Amino acid sequence: MAEGLLDEAVSHLEFLGYTITRNEDSTWARHSVKLNILLKVFRGGLLMTSFLRADETAKTDRPGFLDFVNKLNEQASVTRFYADSDGDLAMETWYPEGAYERIRFGHFLSLRESDIERIRGLEGSSYLE
């Protein structure tokens, strides 16, 4: 059951300095420097979602913002980027159930962080607050 994967991921993230908040509907991993992560058991694995607020320019220049999102997806290794229903940047990664191993999950998180770090280097990052 993927709940076991959620528990393993929570323990791993706590070790990395995240503070975990759980309630009936959601599990959040919050960090003082890194993006917060919403954790959700989803389709036989663990969905990890983070958000960055888009500025007003992203909302008025929607084609330019979406071009920026497409460029992020072209270069991503494990993360999927999209404009959410509020027009902000959402970032999702999915990790399969049964695959948890400390070193493997750590590598997965490193790839996720690398995808997110690429945001700063791309033209269009000015769309984000």
Contacts in CASP RR format, 6 or more apart in sequence:
PFRMAT RR
TARGET T0000
AUTHOR 0000-0000-0000
METHOD contacts of the structure
MODEL  1
MAEGLLDEAVSHLEFLGYTITRNEDSTWARHSVKLNILLKVFRGGLLMTS
FLRADETAKTDRPGFLDFVNKLNEQASVTRFYADSDGDLAMETWYPEGAY
ERIRFGHFLSLRESDIERIRGLEGSSYLE
1 97 0 8 1.000
2 41 0 8 1.000
2 42 0 8 1.000
2 44 0 8 1.000
2 45 0 8 1.000
2 46 0 8 1.000
2 97 0 8 1.000
3 41 0 8 1.000
5 41 0 8 1.000
5 45 0 8 1.000
5 46 0 8 1.000
5 95 0 8 1.000
5 97 0 8 1.000
5 98 0 8 1.000
5 100 0 8 1.000
6 27 0 8 1.000
6 39 0 8 1.000
6 41 0 8 1.000
6 46 0 8 1.000
8 100 0 8 1.000
8 105 0 8 1.000
9 39 0 8 1.000
9 46 0 8 1.000
9 48 0 8 1.000
9 95 0 8 1.000
9 100 0 8 1.000
9 105 0 8 1.000
10 20 0 8 1.000
10 22 0 8 1.000
10 27 0 8 1.000
10 29 0 8 1.000
10 39 0 8 1.000
12 102 0 8 1.000
12 105 0 8 1.000
12 106 0 8 1.000
12 109 0 8 1.000
13 20 0 8 1.000
13 29 0 8 1.000
13 37 0 8 1.000
14 20 0 8 1.000
16 31 0 8 1.000
16 109 0 8 1.000
17 31 0 8 1.000
18 29 0 8 1.000
18 30 0 8 1.000
18 31 0 8 1.000
18 34 0 8 1.000
18 37 0 8 1.000
19 29 0 8 1.000
19 30 0 8 1.000
19 31 0 8 1.000
20 27 0 8 1.000
20 28 0 8 1.000
20 29 0 8 1.000
20 30 0 8 1.000
21 27 0 8 1.000
21 28 0 8 1.000
21 30 0 8 1.000
22 28 0 8 1.000
26 38 0 8 1.000
26 39 0 8 1.000
26 40 0 8 1.000
27 38 0 8 1.000
27 39 0 8 1.000
27 40 0 8 1.000
28 36 0 8 1.000
28 37 0 8 1.000
28 38 0 8 1.000
28 39 0 8 1.000
29 36 0 8 1.000
29 37 0 8 1.000
29 39 0 8 1.000
30 36 0 8 1.000
34 113 0 8 1.000
35 50 0 8 1.000
35 51 0 8 1.000
35 52 0 8 1.000
35 91 0 8 1.000
35 116 0 8 1.000
36 50 0 8 1.000
36 51 0 8 1.000
37 48 0 8 1.000
37 49 0 8 1.000
37 50 0 8 1.000
38 48 0 8 1.000
38 49 0 8 1.000
38 50 0 8 1.000
39 46 0 8 1.000
39 47 0 8 1.000
39 48 0 8 1.000
40 46 0 8 1.000
40 47 0 8 1.000
40 49 0 8 1.000
41 47 0 8 1.000
42 94 0 8 1.000
43 94 0 8 1.000
44 96 0 8 1.000
44 97 0 8 1.000
45 94 0 8 1.000
45 95 0 8 1.000
45 96 0 8 1.000
45 97 0 8 1.000
46 94 0 8 1.000
46 95 0 8 1.000
46 97 0 8 1.000
47 92 0 8 1.000
47 93 0 8 1.000
47 94 0 8 1.000
48 92 0 8 1.000
48 93 0 8 1.000
48 94 0 8 1.000
48 95 0 8 1.000
48 112 0 8 1.000
49 90 0 8 1.000
49 91 0 8 1.000
49 92 0 8 1.000
50 90 0 8 1.000
50 91 0 8 1.000
50 116 0 8 1.000
51 84 0 8 1.000
51 88 0 8 1.000
51 89 0 8 1.000
51 90 0 8 1.000
51 91 0 8 1.000
52 88 0 8 1.000
52 89 0 8 1.000
52 91 0 8 1.000
52 119 0 8 1.000
52 128 0 8 1.000
52 129 0 8 1.000
53 88 0 8 1.000
53 89 0 8 1.000
53 128 0 8 1.000
53 129 0 8 1.000
54 65 0 8 1.000
54 83 0 8 1.000
54 87 0 8 1.000
54 88 0 8 1.000
54 89 0 8 1.000
54 127 0 8 1.000
54 128 0 8 1.000
54 129 0 8 1.000
55 126 0 8 1.000
55 127 0 8 1.000
55 128 0 8 1.000
55 129 0 8 1.000
57 65 0 8 1.000
57 126 0 8 1.000
57 127 0 8 1.000
58 65 0 8 1.000
58 83 0 8 1.000
58 87 0 8 1.000
58 127 0 8 1.000
58 128 0 8 1.000
59 65 0 8 1.000
59 87 0 8 1.000
61 127 0 8 1.000
64 124 0 8 1.000
64 127 0 8 1.000
65 83 0 8 1.000
65 87 0 8 1.000
65 124 0 8 1.000
65 127 0 8 1.000
66 83 0 8 1.000
68 122 0 8 1.000
68 123 0 8 1.000
68 124 0 8 1.000
68 125 0 8 1.000
68 127 0 8 1.000
69 81 0 8 1.000
69 82 0 8 1.000
69 83 0 8 1.000
69 89 0 8 1.000
71 122 0 8 1.000
71 123 0 8 1.000
72 79 0 8 1.000
72 81 0 8 1.000
72 115 0 8 1.000
72 118 0 8 1.000
72 119 0 8 1.000
72 122 0 8 1.000
73 80 0 8 1.000
73 81 0 8 1.000
75 115 0 8 1.000
75 118 0 8 1.000
75 122 0 8 1.000
76 115 0 8 1.000
76 118 0 8 1.000
77 111 0 8 1.000
77 114 0 8 1.000
77 115 0 8 1.000
78 93 0 8 1.000
78 108 0 8 1.000
78 111 0 8 1.000
78 112 0 8 1.000
78 115 0 8 1.000
79 91 0 8 1.000
79 92 0 8 1.000
79 93 0 8 1.000
79 111 0 8 1.000
79 112 0 8 1.000
79 115 0 8 1.000
79 116 0 8 1.000
80 91 0 8 1.000
80 92 0 8 1.000
80 93 0 8 1.000
81 89 0 8 1.000
81 90 0 8 1.000
81 91 0 8 1.000
82 89 0 8 1.000
82 90 0 8 1.000
82 92 0 8 1.000
83 89 0 8 1.000
83 90 0 8 1.000
84 90 0 8 1.000
89 119 0 8 1.000
89 127 0 8 1.000
89 128 0 8 1.000
91 115 0 8 1.000
91 116 0 8 1.000
93 108 0 8 1.000
93 112 0 8 1.000
93 115 0 8 1.000
95 105 0 8 1.000
95 108 0 8 1.000
99 105 0 8 1.000
119 125 0 8 1.000
119 128 0 8 1.000
END
